[in-house]
Amino acid sequence: MTAPTINFWAVLLATASTMVVGSVWYTPKVFGTYWMEKAKVDRDTQASRGILPIIVTVAVSFVTAVVLAGATTITNEFYQGTYLVDALVTGTVLWAGFTAARMITHDAFEARPAGLTAVNLAHELITVLVMALVIGLLGI
């Protein structure tokens, strides 16, 4: 058995796309102000943390992109569909089964506001779909 073929240029671009989506999503004019208030994030404290959160975000986004690319290739080989559609469906299924399910569980136990959970879940879905779009368009 061989490992799935992965286009690492697609993975790198998909990783970069997460920074773009997050930068837009969490700006004050979009959901940033709401998110900071509901998540009880202090702007000054956040700024004092420096670049560490960005480094962590890039690292975990890279892991997500690699997993999504690999899972898409496996899905595509199994179903013999179009790579783009397989990437979008795979991304959505992985988001629902892992990201959404786990985030909802944690937020319920942490008594986070439902609106905050919805904003974060939507952000994660859009992020994964953009990653899937990049991976799906660049193919293997």
Residue frames as a rotation matrix with the C-alpha (Angstrom) as fourth column:
MET 1
0.588 0.809 0.000 0.00
0.809 -0.588 0.000 0.00
0.000 0.000 -1.000 0.00
THR 2
-0.497 -0.758 0.422 1.35
0.756 -0.618 -0.218 3.43
0.426 0.210 0.880 -0.89
ALA 3
-0.472 0.270 -0.839 0.76
0.520 -0.684 -0.512 6.78
-0.713 -0.678 0.182 0.75
PRO 4
0.597 0.743 0.303 -1.72
0.712 -0.316 -0.628 9.10
-0.371 0.590 -0.717 -0.95
THR 5
-0.348 -0.674 0.651 -0.19
0.885 -0.465 -0.009 11.54
0.309 0.573 0.759 -3.43
ILE 6
0.509 0.462 -0.726 -0.20
0.708 -0.705 0.047 15.07
-0.490 -0.538 -0.686 -2.04
ASN 7
0.241 -0.369 0.898 0.48
0.648 -0.628 -0.432 18.28
0.723 0.685 0.088 -3.93
PHE 8
-0.052 -0.320 -0.946 2.54
0.976 -0.215 0.019 20.20
-0.210 -0.923 0.324 -1.39
TRP 9
-0.941 -0.147 0.306 2.19
0.234 -0.934 0.269 23.47
0.246 0.325 0.913 -3.30
ALA 10
-0.079 0.987 0.137 -1.56
0.058 -0.132 0.990 23.12
0.995 0.086 -0.046 -2.81
VAL 11
0.338 0.142 -0.930 -0.96
0.875 0.316 0.366 22.36
0.346 -0.938 -0.017 0.87
LEU 12
-0.628 -0.653 -0.422 1.20
0.756 -0.642 -0.131 25.47
-0.185 -0.402 0.897 1.29
LEU 13
-0.818 0.389 0.423 -1.36
-0.076 -0.803 0.592 27.69
0.570 0.452 0.686 -0.48
ALA 14
0.211 0.918 -0.337 -4.19
0.313 0.263 0.912 26.14
0.926 -0.298 -0.232 1.53
THR 15
-0.029 -0.326 -0.945 -2.21
0.999 0.017 -0.037 26.84
0.028 -0.945 0.325 4.71
ALA 16
-0.932 -0.362 -0.020 -1.73
0.361 -0.932 0.040 30.48
-0.033 0.030 0.999 3.67
SER 17
-0.441 0.838 0.322 -5.43
0.091 -0.315 0.945 30.78
0.893 0.446 0.062 2.85
THR 18
0.198 0.531 -0.824 -6.29
0.876 0.281 0.392 30.19
0.440 -0.799 -0.410 6.50
MET 19
-0.561 -0.481 -0.674 -4.44
0.728 -0.674 -0.125 33.35
-0.395 -0.561 0.728 7.45
VAL 20
-0.932 0.269 0.243 -6.41
-0.039 -0.739 0.673 35.36
0.361 0.617 0.699 4.89
VAL 21
-0.064 0.972 -0.228 -9.77
0.338 0.236 0.911 33.93
0.939 -0.019 -0.344 6.01
GLY 22
0.115 0.067 -0.991 -8.97
0.989 0.088 0.121 34.48
0.096 -0.994 -0.056 9.70
SER 23
-0.819 -0.496 -0.288 -7.69
0.518 -0.855 0.001 38.01
-0.247 -0.149 0.958 9.10
VAL 24
-0.719 0.639 0.274 -10.92
-0.183 -0.554 0.812 38.98
0.671 0.534 0.515 7.36
TRP 25
0.013 0.816 -0.577 -13.29
0.469 0.505 0.724 37.01
0.883 -0.280 -0.377 9.63
TYR 26
0.263 0.037 -0.964 -11.97
0.964 0.019 0.263 38.39
0.028 -0.999 -0.030 12.90
THR 27
-0.770 -0.386 0.508 -11.55
0.392 -0.914 -0.101 42.04
0.503 0.122 0.855 11.89
PRO 28
-0.821 0.457 -0.343 -13.60
0.161 -0.391 -0.906 44.41
-0.548 -0.799 0.247 14.04
LYS 29
-0.510 0.647 -0.566 -15.88
-0.820 -0.565 0.093 45.22
-0.259 0.512 0.819 11.07
VAL 30
-0.298 0.422 -0.856 -16.78
-0.408 0.754 0.514 41.57
0.863 0.503 -0.053 10.54
PHE 31
0.645 0.580 -0.497 -16.86
0.155 0.538 0.829 39.39
0.748 -0.612 0.257 13.71
GLY 32
-0.310 -0.933 -0.183 -13.78
0.401 0.046 -0.915 40.58
0.862 -0.357 0.360 15.61
THR 33
-0.599 0.122 0.791 -15.50
-0.610 -0.710 -0.352 42.91
0.518 -0.694 0.500 18.06
TYR 34
0.520 0.852 0.066 -18.26
-0.746 0.415 0.521 40.39
0.416 -0.320 0.851 18.81
TRP 35
0.520 -0.382 -0.764 -15.72
0.253 0.923 -0.290 37.55
0.816 -0.043 0.577 19.17
MET 36
-0.571 -0.806 0.159 -13.47
0.116 -0.270 -0.956 39.52
0.813 -0.527 0.248 21.53
GLU 37
-0.327 0.537 0.778 -16.44
-0.868 -0.495 -0.023 40.47
0.373 -0.683 0.628 23.73
LYS 38
0.684 0.726 -0.075 -18.05
-0.655 0.655 0.377 37.02
0.323 -0.209 0.923 23.89
ALA 39
0.542 -0.563 -0.624 -14.75
0.383 0.826 -0.413 35.11
0.748 -0.015 0.663 24.20
LYS 40
0.980 -0.130 -0.152 -13.56
0.072 -0.477 0.876 37.63
-0.186 -0.869 -0.458 26.81
VAL 41
0.218 -0.924 0.313 -10.39
0.971 0.173 -0.165 38.37
0.099 0.340 0.935 24.86
ASP 42
0.652 -0.112 -0.750 -8.53
0.219 -0.919 0.327 41.50
-0.726 -0.377 -0.574 25.93
ARG 43
0.952 -0.237 0.195 -6.97
0.141 -0.228 -0.963 43.28
0.273 0.944 -0.184 22.95
ASP 44
0.479 -0.815 0.326 -3.93
-0.838 -0.535 -0.106 44.43
0.261 -0.223 -0.939 24.94
THR 45
0.211 -0.368 0.905 -3.27
-0.547 0.723 0.422 41.01
-0.810 -0.585 -0.049 26.44
GLN 46
0.792 0.149 0.592 -3.67
0.351 0.682 -0.642 39.41
-0.499 0.716 0.488 23.03
ALA 47
0.873 -0.476 0.104 -1.23
-0.189 -0.527 -0.828 41.87
0.449 0.704 -0.551 21.47
SER 48
0.346 -0.775 0.529 1.32
-0.930 -0.209 0.302 41.24
-0.123 -0.597 -0.793 24.20
ARG 49
0.600 -0.080 0.796 1.48
-0.077 0.984 0.158 37.54
-0.796 -0.156 0.585 23.27
GLY 50
-0.269 -0.807 -0.525 3.41
-0.610 -0.279 0.741 38.50
-0.745 0.520 -0.418 20.14
ILE 51
-0.226 0.052 -0.973 3.81
-0.957 0.175 0.232 36.19
0.182 0.983 0.011 17.21
LEU 52
-0.878 -0.200 0.434 3.32
-0.341 0.898 -0.276 32.88
-0.335 -0.391 -0.857 19.06
PRO 53
-0.001 0.936 0.352 -0.42
-0.100 0.350 -0.931 32.53
-0.995 -0.036 0.094 18.23
ILE 54
0.520 0.127 -0.845 0.37
-0.814 -0.225 -0.535 33.15
-0.258 0.966 -0.014 14.55
ILE 55
-0.531 -0.788 -0.312 3.10
-0.833 0.554 0.017 30.48
0.159 0.269 -0.950 14.54
VAL 56
-0.701 0.350 0.622 0.73
-0.119 0.802 -0.585 28.00
-0.703 -0.484 -0.521 16.20
THR 57
0.359 0.904 -0.233 -2.01
-0.357 -0.097 -0.929 28.85
-0.863 0.416 0.288 13.69
VAL 58
0.214 -0.356 -0.910 0.29
-0.974 -0.009 -0.225 28.31
0.072 0.934 -0.349 10.72
ALA 59
-0.800 -0.589 0.115 1.54
-0.599 0.795 -0.092 24.99
-0.037 -0.143 -0.989 12.13
VAL 60
-0.495 0.669 0.555 -1.91
0.057 0.662 -0.747 23.54
-0.867 -0.338 -0.366 12.81
SER 61
0.475 0.639 -0.605 -3.23
-0.570 -0.300 -0.765 24.89
-0.671 0.708 0.221 9.51
PHE 62
-0.264 -0.660 -0.703 -0.41
-0.954 0.287 0.089 23.07
0.143 0.694 -0.706 7.72
VAL 63
-0.908 -0.030 0.418 -1.34
-0.176 0.932 -0.316 19.83
-0.381 -0.360 -0.852 9.50
THR 64
0.020 0.997 0.079 -4.99
-0.082 0.081 -0.993 20.34
-0.996 0.014 0.083 8.56
ALA 65
0.372 0.085 -0.924 -4.08
-0.870 -0.314 -0.379 21.00
-0.322 0.946 -0.043 4.92
VAL 66
-0.684 -0.666 -0.298 -1.92
-0.722 0.676 0.147 17.86
0.103 0.316 -0.943 4.73
VAL 67
-0.736 0.472 0.484 -4.68
0.080 0.771 -0.631 15.73
-0.672 -0.426 -0.606 6.25
LEU 68
0.286 0.893 -0.348 -7.32
-0.297 -0.263 -0.918 17.27
-0.911 0.366 0.190 3.97
ALA 69
0.061 -0.339 -0.939 -5.16
-0.997 -0.075 -0.037 16.73
-0.058 0.938 -0.342 0.88
GLY 70
-0.897 -0.443 0.013 -4.45
-0.443 0.897 0.000 13.13
-0.011 -0.006 -1.000 1.83
ALA 71
-0.484 0.799 0.357 -8.06
0.132 0.470 -0.873 12.38
-0.865 -0.375 -0.333 2.69
THR 72
0.334 0.588 -0.737 -9.21
-0.639 -0.433 -0.636 13.99
-0.693 0.683 0.231 -0.56
THR 73
-0.373 -0.554 -0.744 -6.84
-0.918 0.338 0.208 11.83
0.136 0.761 -0.635 -2.58
ILE 74
-0.956 0.067 0.284 -8.10
-0.031 0.945 -0.327 8.69
-0.290 -0.321 -0.901 -0.83
THR 75
-0.080 0.995 -0.067 -11.71
-0.030 -0.070 -0.997 9.77
-0.996 -0.078 0.035 -1.37
ASN 76
0.214 0.118 -0.970 -11.02
-0.885 -0.397 -0.243 10.56
-0.413 0.910 0.019 -5.01
GLU 77
-0.741 -0.539 -0.400 -9.37
-0.655 0.712 0.253 7.19
0.148 0.449 -0.881 -5.62
PHE 78
-0.812 0.475 0.339 -12.29
0.180 0.756 -0.629 5.39
-0.556 -0.450 -0.699 -3.97
TYR 79
0.109 0.985 -0.132 -15.21
0.223 -0.153 -0.963 7.28
-0.969 0.075 -0.236 -5.53
GLN 80
-0.523 -0.419 0.742 -13.54
0.793 0.079 0.604 8.26
-0.312 0.905 0.290 -8.82
GLY 81
0.636 0.764 -0.106 -15.27
0.697 -0.628 -0.347 11.65
-0.331 0.147 -0.932 -8.76
THR 82
0.496 -0.488 0.718 -13.88
0.269 -0.700 -0.661 15.02
0.826 0.521 -0.216 -9.69
TYR 83
-0.343 -0.755 -0.559 -11.03
0.788 0.093 -0.609 16.06
0.512 -0.649 0.563 -7.43
LEU 84
-0.795 0.072 0.602 -12.57
-0.222 -0.959 -0.179 19.45
0.564 -0.276 0.778 -6.67
VAL 85
0.247 0.962 0.120 -15.93
-0.592 0.052 0.804 18.04
0.767 -0.270 0.582 -5.61
ASP 86
0.444 -0.147 -0.884 -14.21
0.515 0.849 0.117 15.32
0.733 -0.508 0.452 -3.61
ALA 87
-0.676 -0.736 -0.039 -12.11
0.498 -0.418 -0.760 17.96
0.543 -0.533 0.649 -1.82
LEU 88
-0.559 0.531 0.637 -15.16
-0.587 -0.796 0.148 20.06
0.585 -0.291 0.757 -0.93
VAL 89
0.539 0.784 -0.308 -17.21
-0.358 0.544 0.759 17.07
0.763 -0.299 0.574 0.26
THR 90
0.144 -0.577 -0.804 -14.29
0.692 0.640 -0.335 15.62
0.707 -0.508 0.491 2.21
GLY 91
-0.809 -0.471 0.351 -13.60
0.143 -0.738 -0.659 18.98
0.570 -0.483 0.665 3.85
THR 92
-0.167 0.849 0.501 -17.23
-0.746 -0.441 0.498 19.38
0.644 -0.291 0.707 4.84
VAL 93
0.647 0.405 -0.646 -17.50
0.001 0.847 0.532 15.85
0.762 -0.345 0.548 6.24
LEU 94
-0.204 -0.806 -0.556 -14.25
0.739 0.246 -0.628 16.18
0.642 -0.539 0.545 8.20
TRP 95
-0.754 0.003 0.657 -15.37
-0.272 -0.912 -0.308 19.59
0.598 -0.411 0.688 9.54
ALA 96
0.223 0.951 0.215 -18.73
-0.699 0.003 0.715 18.18
0.679 -0.310 0.665 10.66
GLY 97
0.688 0.109 -0.717 -17.36
0.172 0.936 0.307 14.99
0.705 -0.335 0.625 12.16
PHE 98
-0.045 -0.807 -0.589 -14.33
0.925 0.189 -0.329 16.39
0.377 -0.560 0.738 13.92
THR 99
-0.860 -0.374 0.348 -14.22
0.261 -0.907 -0.330 20.18
0.439 -0.193 0.878 14.17
ALA 100
-0.282 0.829 0.483 -17.91
-0.545 -0.552 0.631 20.96
0.790 -0.085 0.607 14.66
ALA 101
0.526 0.531 -0.664 -18.71
0.170 0.699 0.694 17.97
0.833 -0.478 0.278 16.83
ARG 102
-0.123 -0.666 -0.736 -15.75
0.922 0.197 -0.332 18.56
0.366 -0.719 0.590 19.16
MET 103
-0.870 -0.216 0.443 -16.20
0.113 -0.962 -0.247 22.35
0.480 -0.165 0.862 19.32
ILE 104
0.034 0.964 0.263 -19.89
-0.423 -0.224 0.878 22.04
0.905 -0.141 0.400 20.18
THR 105
0.491 0.093 -0.866 -19.05
0.568 0.720 0.399 19.57
0.660 -0.688 0.301 22.95
HIS 106
-0.485 -0.777 -0.402 -16.35
0.836 -0.276 -0.475 21.77
0.258 -0.566 0.783 24.47
ASP 107
-0.783 0.207 0.587 -18.42
-0.154 -0.978 0.139 24.93
0.603 0.018 0.797 24.19
ALA 108
0.319 0.936 -0.151 -21.38
-0.101 0.192 0.976 23.24
0.942 -0.296 0.156 25.87
PHE 109
0.384 -0.234 -0.893 -19.27
0.844 0.481 0.237 22.19
0.374 -0.845 0.382 28.86
GLU 110
-0.693 -0.696 -0.187 -17.58
0.718 -0.646 -0.259 25.61
0.059 -0.314 0.948 29.01
ALA 111
0.180 0.900 -0.397 -21.01
0.822 -0.359 -0.442 27.32
-0.541 -0.247 -0.804 28.83
ARG 112
-0.860 -0.477 -0.179 -19.89
0.269 -0.723 0.637 29.50
-0.433 0.500 0.750 25.96
PRO 113
-0.117 0.851 -0.511 -22.58
-0.451 -0.504 -0.737 31.64
-0.885 0.144 0.443 24.32
ALA 114
0.289 0.331 0.898 -24.29
0.546 0.713 -0.439 29.92
-0.786 0.618 0.025 21.39
GLY 115
0.984 0.088 -0.156 -23.54
-0.058 -0.666 -0.744 32.93
-0.169 0.741 -0.650 19.20
LEU 116
0.215 -0.975 -0.046 -19.82
-0.873 -0.214 0.439 32.59
-0.438 -0.054 -0.897 19.87
THR 117
-0.226 -0.238 0.944 -19.96
0.043 0.966 0.254 28.91
-0.973 0.098 -0.209 19.00
ALA 118
0.673 0.569 0.474 -21.82
0.506 0.114 -0.855 29.73
-0.540 0.815 -0.211 15.78
VAL 119
0.827 -0.423 -0.370 -19.27
-0.541 -0.778 -0.320 32.41
-0.152 0.464 -0.872 14.78
ASN 120
-0.133 -0.950 0.281 -16.35
-0.786 0.274 0.555 30.08
-0.604 -0.147 -0.783 15.44
LEU 121
-0.043 0.193 0.980 -18.01
0.295 0.940 -0.172 27.11
-0.954 0.282 -0.098 13.71
ALA 122
0.909 0.405 0.100 -18.81
0.232 -0.291 -0.928 29.20
-0.347 0.867 -0.359 10.65
HIS 123
0.492 -0.814 -0.309 -15.23
-0.832 -0.545 0.108 30.48
-0.257 0.204 -0.945 10.57
GLU 124
-0.333 -0.647 0.685 -13.90
-0.421 0.753 0.506 26.93
-0.843 -0.120 -0.524 10.70
LEU 125
0.340 0.530 0.777 -16.27
0.498 0.599 -0.627 25.79
-0.798 0.600 -0.061 7.94
ILE 126
0.975 -0.002 -0.223 -15.32
-0.172 -0.643 -0.746 28.67
-0.141 0.766 -0.627 5.63
THR 127
0.167 -0.986 0.023 -11.64
-0.875 -0.138 0.465 28.06
-0.455 -0.098 -0.885 6.40
VAL 128
-0.309 -0.259 0.915 -11.88
-0.009 0.963 0.269 24.36
-0.951 0.075 -0.300 5.54
LEU 129
0.628 0.609 0.485 -13.93
0.488 0.178 -0.855 25.04
-0.607 0.773 -0.186 2.40
VAL 130
0.809 -0.428 -0.404 -11.39
-0.574 -0.724 -0.383 27.58
-0.129 0.541 -0.831 1.14
MET 131
-0.220 -0.898 0.380 -8.60
-0.715 0.414 0.563 25.10
-0.663 -0.148 -0.734 1.88
ALA 132
-0.040 0.303 0.952 -10.57
0.342 0.899 -0.272 22.41
-0.939 0.315 -0.140 0.04
LEU 133
0.917 0.380 -0.123 -11.13
0.057 -0.428 -0.902 24.77
-0.395 0.820 -0.414 -2.89
VAL 134
0.357 -0.876 -0.324 -7.39
-0.906 -0.409 0.106 25.44
-0.226 0.256 -0.940 -3.18
ILE 135
-0.465 -0.535 0.705 -6.51
-0.420 0.835 0.356 21.75
-0.779 -0.131 -0.613 -2.83
GLY 136
0.222 0.672 0.707 -9.30
0.375 0.610 -0.698 20.71
-0.900 0.419 -0.117 -5.19
LEU 137
0.926 0.136 -0.352 -8.36
-0.225 -0.550 -0.804 23.20
-0.303 0.824 -0.479 -7.90
LEU 138
0.144 -0.958 -0.249 -4.65
-0.983 -0.168 0.078 22.41
-0.116 0.234 -0.965 -7.79
GLY 139
0.842 0.354 -0.407 -5.32
-0.442 0.885 -0.147 18.69
0.308 0.304 0.901 -7.66
ILE 140
0.735 -0.569 0.367 -2.63
0.058 0.593 0.803 16.08
-0.675 -0.569 0.469 -7.33
